Amino acid sequence: MSEALSKSKQTAFLCHSHKDQELAKGLQVLLTENGWDLYIDWEDNEMPSSPNKETANKIKSKIRSTDWFLFLATSNSTQSRWCPWEIGCADSIKGYEKILIIPTEDDFGNWYGNEYLQLYKKIDEGTDRKTGRSGYAAFGAGANSGTWIRNL
């Protein structure tokens, strides 16, 4: 993380369920390709082996020290004991502008996420109508245009 900060990379804390490790790693690859450094707690060997008070303090510290807070919205994360607590911490530490939701859907197009997640911007695929360029961007609620991830 220190190396990313020294290279002026965007840094982000990923809030997710540990049951979604494959999705988390895929997101990490995608963001790395876009010049970001993504913190995933289970990759941190300084985290306690069993969650406890120290875990909570370290998570709050990481949320505070990264540029962004990302919430991977899956059925697992919305049922997690930790994820709602983490986004509550992020909301008080970061505020609306630095929280992004990564929405996921089931096979029927149903979006995973509690109603309060709709308060925040989301990362989604988009296409620039002028250039035809496509990729991932951050969109506000109901917004037709977003900011490219690479440009955040």
Salt bridges, closest charged atoms under 4 A:
GLU3 OE2 - LYS7 NZ 2.92
ASP41 OD1 - HIS18 NE2 3.01
GLU43 OE2 - LYS25 NZ 2.66
GLU54 OE2 - LYS58 NZ 3.82
GLU97 OE1 - LYS121 NZ 3.16
ASP124 OD2 - LYS122 NZ 3.63
